Amino acid sequence: MKKIILLPLTVFLFVIAANAQPAASEDVSIPAKGAELKGTLLLPAHVKKPPVVLIIAGSGPTDRDGNSPIIAGKNNSLLQLADSLAQHGIASLRFDKRGIAKSMVKNFVEDSMHFSDYVHDAETIVAWLQAKGFKKIVIAGHSEGSLVGLATAAAVPVAGYISIAGAGRNIADVLKEQLSSLPDTLRQLAWSYLDSLRAGRKIPRPTPMLLNLFRPSVQPYMISWMQYEPARLIAGLACPALIIQGTKDLQVMEKDARLLAEANPAAQLLLVKNMNHVLKEVASDNRADNIKAYSNPDLPLLPEMTAAIVNFIVTKQKRR
């Protein structure tokens, strides 16, 4: 497996200073089946025909900037990623997923949502970018967006795929791990629910203690989500791939990144020391310190991650 060789930090900072570009931000609206997807197209100035990165946000009500209304404050991780790319002459499009933030859906009903809706939306945006004249399109998905991006990259031709804090296992297995600290009786019940959903069977009356996760209206989405196997998808990927994982991630484990890399030996793997799930540096092992970074927009992205993404995109751009 190829390992990424990173520039020393001092050299990286010099590259930013030498190549930083102003950027033009444009609000866009992209029609999709049953929705109008709102996004931000960020274009570096004075760069003809730049490569473009489609940035796909993570799970829940996470918006195009990487922020969620269920978490106090903002981290702006995806906004910062877009800005960093623009400084290196790389365009980006980040968007609010259907039903989230400004991409609202009329008469939205939760039990009508399926994971494939997100994949089809991403495919629609790739086609929109192609129609706009972009020739080099790279997909970068964060967290749940990693799987959305992976399924999209497997379905439509793109120049590259980047997984950032993406699971390497079926989401049912990830959730079992996350729920392992529950009391035994409740844990066993939760695991049986997950097994049922993975087999395509709904749970008519989940216990009130687990209703938030297993409410009937979200079960169709979970069933559809569990049909996607990340390792199998990345194994058959035709385009180059970069897998990035932080060592201080509380939600996705290092082993997930390694599973993805093992499934696709041609992929590049980067483990970023002290990076948490929202791509911020956390030196402490204290969980509270880690969570605090989820609400701090003043913390920058780790330069190792940004350098690796830029290197991956520019290198692949030159080879094609």
VENRASUL-V448548 format. One record per backbone hydrogen bond with DSSP energy under -1.0 kcal/mol. NH is the residue of the N-H (numbers start at 0). CO is the residue of the C=O. E is the energy in kcal/mol with one decimal. If there is no record, write none. Layout:
<<NH;CO;E> <NH;CO;E>>
//
This chain:
<<11;7;-2.5> <12;8;-2.5> <13;9;-1.6> <14;10;-2.2> <15;11;-2.0> <16;12;-2.2> <17;13;-2.4> <18;14;-2.2> <19;15;-1.7> <23;42;-3.2> <25;40;-2.4> <27;38;-2.5> <29;36;-3.1> <31;34;-2.8> <34;31;-1.9> <36;29;-2.9> <38;27;-2.5> <39;93;-2.9> <40;25;-3.1> <41;91;-2.9> <42;23;-2.9> <44;21;-3.4> <51;135;-2.7> <52;90;-1.8> <53;137;-2.9> <54;92;-2.4> <55;139;-2.6> <62;66;-3.1> <65;62;-1.8> <70;67;-1.6> <77;64;-1.2> <78;64;-1.4> <79;75;-2.6> <80;76;-1.9> <81;77;-2.2> <82;78;-2.3> <83;79;-2.4> <84;80;-2.3> <85;81;-2.2> <86;82;-1.8> <87;84;-1.2> <88;85;-1.9> <89;84;-2.3> <90;50;-2.4> <91;41;-1.8> <92;52;-2.6> <93;39;-1.9> <95;37;-2.7> <98;102;-3.5> <99;96;-2.4> <102;99;-2.5> <103;101;-1.2> <107;104;-1.2> <111;108;-1.9> <112;109;-1.8> <116;113;-1.5> <118;114;-1.3> <119;115;-2.8> <120;116;-2.1> <121;117;-2.2> <122;118;-2.3> <123;119;-2.2> <124;120;-2.1> <125;121;-2.3> <126;122;-2.2> <127;123;-2.0> <128;124;-2.6> <129;125;-2.3> <130;126;-2.2> <131;127;-1.3> <132;129;-1.5> <133;128;-2.1> <137;51;-2.8> <138;159;-2.3> <139;53;-2.9> <140;161;-2.3> <141;55;-2.7> <142;163;-2.5> <144;141;-2.4> <145;142;-1.7> <147;143;-1.8> <148;144;-2.8> <149;145;-2.2> <150;146;-2.6> <151;147;-1.8> <152;148;-2.9> <153;149;-1.6> <154;151;-1.1> <155;151;-2.4> <158;136;-2.7> <160;239;-1.9> <161;138;-3.0> <162;241;-2.8> <163;140;-2.6> <164;243;-2.7> <173;169;-1.8> <174;170;-2.6> <175;171;-1.8> <176;172;-1.8> <177;173;-2.2> <178;174;-1.9> <179;176;-1.1> <181;178;-1.7> <186;182;-3.2> <187;183;-2.8> <188;184;-1.7> <189;185;-2.7> <190;186;-2.7> <191;187;-2.0> <192;188;-2.1> <193;189;-2.3> <194;190;-2.3> <195;191;-2.1> <196;192;-2.6> <197;193;-2.5> <198;194;-1.4> <199;196;-1.7> <200;195;-3.1> <209;206;-2.1> <210;207;-1.0> <213;209;-2.4> <214;210;-1.1> <217;214;-1.7> <221;217;-2.1> <222;218;-2.8> <223;219;-2.0> <224;220;-2.5> <225;221;-2.1> <226;223;-1.1> <227;224;-1.6> <232;228;-2.2> <233;229;-2.6> <234;230;-1.6> <236;233;-1.1> <241;160;-2.3> <242;267;-3.1> <243;162;-3.2> <244;269;-2.3> <246;271;-2.2> <247;274;-2.1> <255;252;-1.2> <257;253;-1.9> <258;254;-2.2> <259;255;-1.9> <260;256;-2.4> <261;257;-2.6> <262;258;-1.7> <263;259;-1.1> <266;263;-2.3> <267;240;-2.5> <268;1;-1.2> <269;242;-3.0> <271;244;-2.7> <274;271;-1.6> <275;279;-2.6> <278;275;-1.7> <281;273;-3.0> <289;285;-1.7> <290;286;-2.6> <291;287;-2.1> <292;288;-1.1> <293;290;-1.6> <294;291;-1.5> <295;292;-1.2> <298;295;-1.1> <305;301;-1.7> <306;302;-2.8> <307;303;-1.9> <308;304;-2.2> <309;305;-2.6> <310;306;-2.7> <311;307;-2.4> <312;308;-2.5> <313;309;-2.9> <314;310;-2.5> <315;311;-2.1> <316;312;-2.2> <317;313;-2.1> <318;314;-1.5> <319;315;-1.0>>
//
